[in-house]
Amino acid sequence: MLGAVVAAAVGHRVRRFPVLMVALVLCGAPRFWTLAATDSVVAVVLVTVASGFAGGFVNPLIGALVFERVPASMVGRVPALVNAAAWAPMPVGVLLGGVVVAAGPAVALGAAGFVYLVAVLGGTAVPAFRRMDRDRRAGAALRTRSGAPSPDG
């Protein structure tokens, strides 16, 4: 929660791409790897708190990007489609996770952290991700032309 509050307060002043990438890296893989590597409750709690803080930056940034780039007439549809696309493969992940757990919890957690990290870093290879900072004003102009208010008021 604190991460989301900080993100909302300073999000308009920071470069989005590096903040999003760092937040995504910190909110996922370290938790899996900590659980795989240690049985220290203190270490797990500290890493989970730090990961939760970093994770608080993700949804405000993604929400701002959606509302800047999606025409006002499509705002109800596009986020719903994005959510559906994100949730649809989850049953397959559960099935694969069950197979991986057979190798042991530490192996499963280590593998989950690795897959998570690869998926997140894959975003660095997508040119559209790198343009999220450069295209910030273009998105605001698109919303203004579509009849919706600009994010600047």
PESULUR-V261190 format. One record per helix or strand. SS is the DSSP state (H for helix, E for strand). FROM is the first residue (numbers start at 0). TO is the last residue. If there is no record, write none. Layout:
SS/FROM/TO, SS/FROM/TO
//
This chain:
H/1/12, H/15/26, H/28/36, H/40/68, H/71/87, H/89/100, H/104/124, H/126/129, H/135/144
//
